[in-house]
Amino acid sequence: MIVKILNSSSKFNGVSYNTKKTDKDLGELMKVKNFGYLQAVTNVLPEEYKNYLIFHSSTNSKVKDQQFHAVITCKGREYDKHQLTGFADAFLKEMGYGDNPYLIVFHKDTNNNHVHLVSSRIDSEGKKISDAFEYKRAYAAVQKILQNDIKLSTDKLINRAFDYSISTVAQFKLLFEQQGYIVTHDDKEIALRKFDDIQQRISIDKINERITLSVKDESRIRQLKAIFEKYSSLADPSLKVIYEPTKYKDDKKPIGYTSDLVQGLKQKFGIDIVFHGKKGLPPYGYSIIDHNSKAVFKGSDIMPLKLFLDHSRYRKQPQSSIGNLEIKVDGFKEKEASQKIFRQGMANISFNTISQERLALISILLKSALHEFNSVGEGLSRHHIEAHVSDKSLFILDKKTGFMIDAERVLNQTDLNLLAKHSGLELPQKEKVIPFSEQTEIDVQQSKNEPNERSAAVAELNYEESAILGAMQNFDLSIADDVDDEQINGRNRRRVRKARINTR
């Protein structure tokens, strides 16, 4: 295990470097922590993370290079992406960055698995986090984590494994193999090997005792059968081969299978599907690890493999701007517009109350869509927002929550005109429109005599919004990449100089 601390930066270029890796499917964003309201936003832009880090660091102008950027790498595939992420998380805490906003990004474009860590050297009180003897401290942190956390995490995993209902020793072994352990066994015990060392041994008699005590949950089996029956027609079951990460395209080693259906069951229900078979050949069976009920099932007990992989059961859903979304409104103007925009029978329309916090967030996302993308349409699509016109008025559909709202509630006049132009609507000029953020501030001031949690949350959100938007206005989007992975490993690339063109 090696930790390398990279050069610092005043503009948090490490975010750009790592997000470009993810855009090219060479990396994966594994963890985002302490980024305030951005934690609740999906599809956050790289610029938003950078602006938040810049804003967080702005309380200390004496430190020029405020970025903390490090890489943690292992030998080959000794650690997987989840293990490296946990290691990086522990390392940041040991180095004093645990309470700071930080990103952890896994890279899979070299022969050695590794993660990048990007944070700020400024803490929440505006003080610089100590970098004295940084390399020595980093080495000590690595040794501490390796010595303590591996044994501890193995013991915790063993305790959790004995909570699962199992019917065979093979199913018990599967719980550890899914966590990256190499599991071997004989008649007396199984050995859990990781990082070139046996971390723990477990008696076969103890495992057999757990098998004897395990009872099949027939109610859960019926639930799983219903879930599989329903979602096998909603998600594509076609198998996709998972290859071992490597930068050599012609040397890909198959290590497993996945599908849209498998990923959907994992994300929605916490169900792991593990296929069995020789790598590169079609599977002959599969197992189900149901983390919700803490049980391992033989796949055929729930649904035969042939039926689980039956593509004819999958009915591709028609592409629609609203899909199965229920339209929610909190005003008669919005309800009337929704009934005209979405014809009767295409959507269910109901009255609900949208929170001020969600309105504030929609306002921020709309500003991003209007000003941070190559086109307004691209921005709206990225943030899952649609603009609709009805009776010469502009409405916003927040597809995440299903709320239809009057655009004037969340946009100032300038941005309202921009979005109207994009939607082909020419709005009449008005004398004055109070922007949503200003109106919210007025509401907060008026409610000072009757403070409540909502008004406090709105005030805090508006403060963050104005500060971040201010930072965005002064932000230079032309950013050079950080050093690449080969430079990290000590092989500096020579830059090819471009010929200078005399334009005089």
C-alpha positions in Angstrom: 0.0 0.0 0.0 1.4 3.4 -1.1 0.2 6.9 -0.4 1.4 9.7 -2.5 0.6 13.4 -1.7 0.4 15.4 -4.9 1.0 19.0 -5.7 -1.4 21.5 -4.3 -3.5 24.1 -6.2 -5.5 27.2 -5.6 -8.4 26.2 -7.9 -8.9 22.6 -6.9 -7.8 21.2 -10.2 -7.9 17.7 -8.7 -11.6 17.7 -9.1 -11.4 18.3 -12.8 -8.7 15.7 -13.2 -10.8 13.0 -11.5 -14.1 13.9 -13.0 -12.6 13.7 -16.5 -11.6 10.1 -15.6 -15.2 9.3 -14.6 -16.5 10.9 -17.8 -14.3 8.5 -19.8 -15.5 5.5 -17.7 -11.9 5.2 -16.3 -13.0 6.1 -12.8 -15.9 6.1 -10.4 -16.9 8.6 -7.8 -17.0 6.5 -4.6 -17.7 8.9 -1.8 -18.7 12.5 -1.3 -18.8 13.8 2.3 -19.4 17.1 4.2 -20.5 19.0 1.1 -23.6 20.5 2.8 -26.7 20.8 0.6 -24.9 19.3 -2.4 -25.1 15.9 -0.5 -28.8 15.8 -1.4 -28.4 16.7 -5.0 -28.0 14.1 -7.8 -25.8 14.6 -10.8 -23.7 17.4 -9.2 -21.4 19.1 -11.7 -17.6 19.2 -11.1 -17.8 23.0 -11.0 -20.3 22.8 -8.1 -17.9 20.7 -6.1 -15.0 23.0 -6.9 -17.0 26.1 -6.1 -18.0 24.6 -2.7 -14.4 23.8 -1.9 -13.3 27.3 -2.9 -16.1 28.8 -0.8 -15.2 26.6 2.2 -11.5 27.6 1.9 -12.2 31.4 1.4 -12.1 32.0 5.2 -8.3 31.8 5.0 -6.8 33.9 2.3 -3.2 33.6 3.7 -2.9 30.0 2.3 -2.3 30.2 -1.4 -2.5 26.6 -2.4 -5.5 25.3 -0.5 -6.1 21.9 -2.2 -5.2 18.6 -0.6 -4.8 16.0 -3.2 -3.5 12.5 -2.6 -3.5 9.0 -4.2 -3.6 5.7 -2.4 -2.5 2.7 -4.5 -2.2 -1.0 -3.9 -0.4 -3.8 -5.7 -2.4 -5.1 -8.6 -6.0 -6.0 -7.5 -5.1 -6.6 -3.8 -7.8 -4.2 -2.8 -11.1 -3.6 -4.6 -12.7 -0.2 -5.0 -14.8 -0.5 -1.8 -11.9 -1.5 0.3 -9.7 1.3 -1.0 -12.5 3.8 -0.3 -12.8 2.6 3.3 -9.0 2.8 3.6 -9.0 6.4 2.1 -11.8 7.4 4.5 -9.8 6.2 7.5 -6.6 7.9 6.2 -8.3 11.3 5.8 -9.5 11.1 9.4 -6.0 10.2 10.6 -4.6 13.1 8.7 -7.1 15.6 10.1 -9.4 16.0 7.1 -12.3 13.9 8.4 -14.6 16.9 9.0 -13.7 18.7 5.8 -15.5 18.3 2.5 -13.8 15.6 0.4 -14.1 13.4 -2.6 -12.8 9.9 -3.1 -12.5 8.7 -6.7 -11.6 5.1 -7.8 -9.4 4.8 -10.9 -9.4 1.6 -13.0 -7.1 2.6 -15.9 -3.8 1.1 -14.6 -2.6 -2.3 -13.5 -2.8 -1.2 -9.9 -6.1 -0.3 -8.3 -6.0 3.2 -6.7 -8.1 6.0 -5.4 -7.7 9.8 -5.5 -8.6 12.0 -2.5 -9.4 15.7 -2.9 -10.1 18.0 0.0 -9.3 21.5 1.4 -6.3 22.2 3.6 -8.5 24.8 5.5 -10.8 23.5 8.2 -14.3 24.8 9.1 -12.8 27.4 11.5 -10.6 28.9 8.8 -7.4 27.4 10.2 -4.9 25.5 8.0 -4.7 21.8 8.7 -1.1 21.0 9.7 1.2 19.8 7.0 4.2 19.4 9.2 6.1 16.2 8.6 3.2 15.3 6.2 4.9 12.4 4.5 6.1 10.9 7.7 2.6 11.2 9.3 1.0 9.7 6.1 3.3 6.7 6.3 2.4 6.2 10.0 -1.3 6.5 9.3 -1.0 3.8 6.6 0.7 1.4 9.0 -1.8 2.1 11.7 -4.8 1.5 9.4 -3.3 -1.7 7.9 -2.5 -3.2 11.3 -5.7 -2.3 13.1 -8.5 -2.1 10.6 -8.0 -5.4 8.7 -8.3 -7.6 11.8 -11.1 -5.4 13.2 -13.1 -5.4 9.9 -12.7 -9.1 9.5 -14.0 -9.8 13.0 -17.0 -7.5 12.4 -17.7 -9.2 9.1 -17.6 -12.6 10.7 -20.1 -11.5 13.4 -22.4 -10.2 10.7 -22.1 -13.3 8.6 -23.4 -15.5 11.5 -26.6 -13.4 11.5 -27.4 -14.6 8.0 -29.6 -17.6 7.3 -27.7 -20.2 5.2 -28.2 -23.7 4.0 -24.7 -24.7 2.9 -21.0 -24.0 3.8 -20.7 -22.7 0.2 -23.3 -20.0 0.9 -21.4 -18.9 4.1 -18.1 -18.7 2.1 -19.9 -16.6 -0.5 -20.5 -13.8 2.0 -16.8 -13.4 2.4 -15.9 -13.9 -1.2 -18.1 -10.9 -2.1 -16.0 -8.8 0.3 -12.8 -9.7 -1.5 -11.5 -12.5 0.7 -9.9 -15.7 -0.7 -11.7 -18.5 1.2 -10.2 -22.0 1.5 -11.4 -24.8 3.7 -10.9 -28.4 4.8 -12.9 -30.7 7.0 -12.1 -28.7 10.1 -12.1 -25.0 9.3 -12.2 -22.3 6.6 -9.5 -19.8 6.3 -10.1 -16.1 5.3 -7.1 -14.8 3.4 -6.6 -11.2 2.4 -3.6 -9.0 1.7 -1.3 -12.1 1.4 -2.1 -13.2 4.9 -4.7 -15.3 6.7 -6.8 -12.9 8.7 -9.0 -15.4 10.5 -10.0 -19.0 10.7 -13.6 -20.3 11.4 -14.5 -23.8 12.6 -16.6 -25.9 10.2 -18.6 -27.2 13.2 -19.6 -23.6 14.1 -20.8 -23.0 10.6 -22.8 -26.3 10.5 -24.4 -25.2 13.8 -25.5 -22.0 12.1 -26.9 -24.1 9.2 -28.9 -26.2 11.6 -30.4 -23.2 13.3 -31.3 -21.5 10.0 -35.0 -21.5 9.0 -36.3 -20.6 5.6 -38.5 -17.5 5.7 -41.3 -18.6 3.4 -43.0 -15.2 3.6 -39.7 -13.5 2.4 -39.4 -16.1 -0.4 -42.9 -15.2 -1.6 -42.0 -11.5 -1.5 -38.8 -12.1 -3.5 -40.6 -14.2 -6.1 -43.1 -11.3 -6.6 -40.2 -8.8 -6.8 -38.4 -10.9 -9.4 -41.5 -11.5 -11.4 -42.3 -7.8 -11.5 -38.9 -6.3 -12.2 -37.8 -8.9 -14.8 -40.3 -7.3 -17.1 -39.2 -3.7 -16.2 -35.4 -4.0 -16.4 -33.3 -5.6 -19.1 -31.9 -9.0 -17.9 -29.3 -9.3 -20.7 -26.0 -10.3 -19.2 -23.0 -8.0 -19.5 -19.5 -9.4 -18.8 -17.5 -7.6 -16.0 -13.8 -7.3 -16.9 -10.9 -6.8 -14.5 -9.9 -3.1 -14.7 -6.9 -2.6 -17.0 -5.7 0.1 -19.3 -4.7 -2.6 -21.9 -7.8 -3.0 -24.1 -6.6 -6.3 -25.6 -5.9 -7.9 -22.3 -9.3 -7.9 -20.5 -9.9 -10.7 -18.0 -13.6 -11.5 -17.4 -14.4 -11.7 -13.6 -18.2 -11.8 -13.5 -21.5 -10.8 -14.9 -24.1 -8.0 -14.3 -27.2 -6.7 -16.0 -29.6 -3.8 -15.7 -31.9 -6.1 -13.7 -29.1 -7.1 -11.3 -28.1 -3.5 -10.7 -31.7 -2.5 -10.2 -32.3 -5.2 -7.6 -29.1 -4.1 -5.8 -30.0 -0.4 -5.7 -33.7 -0.7 -4.9 -33.8 -3.7 -2.6 -30.3 -4.4 -1.4 -30.2 -7.8 -3.2 -26.9 -9.1 -4.5 -27.0 -11.6 -7.4 -23.9 -13.8 -7.7 -23.6 -15.9 -10.9 -21.7 -19.2 -10.9 -19.7 -20.5 -13.8 -16.3 -20.4 -15.5 -15.2 -16.9 -16.3 -16.1 -16.0 -19.8 -18.7 -18.8 -20.2 -22.4 -18.5 -19.6 -23.3 -19.1 -15.9 -24.9 -22.4 -14.9 -26.5 -21.1 -11.8 -26.8 -18.2 -9.4 -27.2 -17.3 -5.7 -29.2 -14.5 -4.0 -27.8 -12.6 -1.0 -30.8 -10.7 0.5 -29.2 -8.2 2.9 -32.7 -6.9 3.9 -33.8 -10.2 5.5 -30.1 -11.4 6.1 -30.5 -14.6 4.1 -28.7 -16.4 1.3 -30.9 -18.3 -1.2 -30.2 -20.7 -4.0 -31.3 -18.7 -7.1 -33.6 -21.5 -8.5 -35.6 -21.4 -5.2 -36.8 -18.0 -6.2 -36.7 -18.0 -10.0 -35.0 -20.5 -12.4 -31.9 -19.1 -14.1 -33.4 -19.6 -17.6 -36.4 -17.6 -16.6 -34.3 -14.9 -14.8 -32.3 -14.4 -18.0 -35.3 -14.6 -20.3 -35.1 -11.4 -22.4 -38.6 -11.9 -23.9 -40.1 -11.1 -20.5 -38.6 -7.6 -20.6 -41.0 -5.0 -21.9 -39.0 -1.9 -22.8 -40.8 1.1 -21.4 -41.8 3.8 -23.9 -39.8 7.0 -23.7 -41.9 9.7 -22.2 -41.2 13.1 -20.6 -43.2 12.1 -17.6 -43.2 8.3 -17.6 -45.2 7.0 -14.6 -44.7 10.3 -12.7 -47.5 11.6 -10.6 -47.8 15.4 -11.1 -48.1 17.3 -7.8 -49.3 20.9 -7.6 -49.8 23.3 -4.7 -51.9 25.9 -6.5 -54.9 26.1 -8.8 -52.8 27.9 -11.5 -50.4 25.0 -11.6 -53.3 22.4 -11.6 -55.0 24.1 -14.5 -51.7 24.2 -16.5 -50.9 20.6 -15.7 -54.3 19.5 -17.0 -53.7 21.2 -20.3 -50.0 20.2 -20.7 -50.5 16.6 -19.7 -53.7 15.4 -21.3 -56.3 13.5 -19.3 -55.3 9.9 -18.7 -51.5 10.5 -19.2 -50.8 11.6 -15.6 -52.3 11.7 -12.1 -52.6 15.2 -10.7 -52.8 15.8 -7.0 -52.5 18.7 -4.5 -49.4 18.6 -2.3 -47.3 21.2 -0.5 -43.8 21.8 -1.8 -41.2 22.8 0.8 -39.4 26.1 0.7 -36.1 24.1 0.8 -37.0 22.3 -2.4 -38.0 25.5 -4.1 -34.7 27.0 -3.2 -32.9 24.0 -4.6 -34.9 24.1 -7.8 -33.9 27.7 -8.1 -30.2 26.8 -7.8 -30.5 24.0 -10.3 -32.2 26.2 -12.9 -29.4 28.8 -12.6 -27.0 26.0 -13.2 -29.0 24.8 -16.3 -29.1 28.3 -17.7 -25.5 29.3 -17.2 -23.2 26.3 -16.9 -24.0 24.1 -19.9 -23.4 24.3 -23.7 -27.2 24.6 -24.1 -30.1 25.2 -21.8 -31.7 21.9 -22.9 -28.6 20.0 -21.9 -28.7 21.6 -18.5 -32.3 21.0 -17.9 -31.9 17.3 -18.9 -28.9 16.9 -16.5 -30.9 18.3 -13.6 -34.1 16.4 -14.4 -36.1 19.5 -15.0 -38.6 20.3 -17.8 -40.0 23.7 -18.9 -43.6 23.8 -20.2 -45.7 26.6 -21.7 -49.4 27.0 -21.0 -51.5 30.1 -21.8 -48.4 32.3 -22.3 -47.1 31.3 -18.9 -44.0 29.3 -18.1 -44.0 26.3 -15.7 -41.3 24.1 -14.3 -41.7 20.3 -13.8 -39.3 19.0 -11.2 -39.1 15.3 -12.3 -37.4 14.2 -9.1 -40.4 15.1 -6.9 -43.1 15.4 -9.6 -44.0 19.0 -8.7 -45.3 21.4 -11.3 -44.6 25.0 -10.3 -44.9 28.5 -11.8 -41.5 29.5 -13.1 -41.9 33.0 -11.6 -41.6 31.5 -8.1 -38.1 30.3 -8.6 -36.5 32.6 -11.3 -35.6 36.3 -11.4 -36.7 38.3 -14.4 -33.5 37.9 -16.3 -33.3 34.1 -16.0 -37.1 33.9 -16.6 -36.6 35.6 -19.9 -33.8 33.3 -20.8 -35.8 30.2 -20.1 -38.9 31.6 -21.9 -36.7 32.2 -25.0 -35.5 28.7 -24.9 -39.1 27.5 -24.6 -40.3 29.7 -27.5 -42.3 32.0 -25.3 -42.1 35.8 -25.5 -43.0 37.2 -22.1 -44.4 40.7 -21.6 -42.1 43.1 -19.8 -42.9 43.7 -16.1 -42.0 46.7 -14.0 -40.4 44.6 -11.2 -40.2 41.0 -10.3 -38.8 40.1 -6.9 -36.4 37.2 -7.4 -37.2 34.1 -5.4 -34.0 34.3 -3.3 -34.9 37.9 -2.3 -38.5 37.1 -1.6 -37.4 34.2 0.6 -35.1 36.6 2.6 -38.1 38.9 3.1 -40.2 35.9 4.3 -37.4 35.0 6.7 -37.2 38.5 8.1 -40.9 38.7 8.6 -40.9 35.4 10.5 -38.2 36.5 13.0 -40.8 37.0 15.7 -42.0 33.4 15.2 -38.8 31.4 14.4 -39.1 27.8 13.3 -36.9 25.1 11.8 -38.0 25.7 8.3 -37.3 29.4 8.2 -33.8 28.8 9.7 -33.1 26.1 7.1 -34.2 28.4 4.3 -32.1 31.2 5.5 -29.0 29.0 5.7 -29.7 27.6 2.3 -30.0 31.0 0.7 -26.8 32.1 2.4 -24.9 29.2 0.9 -26.6 29.7 -2.5 -25.6 33.4 -2.7 -22.0 32.7 -1.5 -21.5 29.8 -4.0 -23.0 31.7 -6.8 -20.7 34.6 -6.0 -17.7 32.3 -6.1 -19.0 30.9 -9.5 -18.9 34.4 -11.0 -15.3 34.8 -10.2 -14.3 31.3 -11.2 -12.0 30.6 -14.2 -13.3 27.6 -16.1 -10.2 27.2 -18.1 -8.3 24.7 -15.9 -5.3 22.5 -16.7 -5.3 18.9 -15.5 -3.3 17.8 -12.5 -0.4 15.3 -13.0 -1.6 12.0 -14.4 -1.1 8.6 -13.0 2.2 7.9 -14.8 3.7 11.0 -13.2 2.4 9.7 -9.9 4.4 6.5 -10.4 7.5 8.5 -11.3 7.4 8.5 -15.1 7.2 12.1 -16.1 5.9 12.8 -19.6 7.5 15.3 -21.8 5.1 17.9 -23.1 5.0 18.4 -26.8 5.5 22.1 -27.5 3.1 23.7 -30.0 4.5 26.0 -32.6 4.1 29.6 -31.9 2.0 31.4 -34.5 2.8 35.0 -35.2 -0.5 36.8 -35.6 1.0 40.2 -36.2 
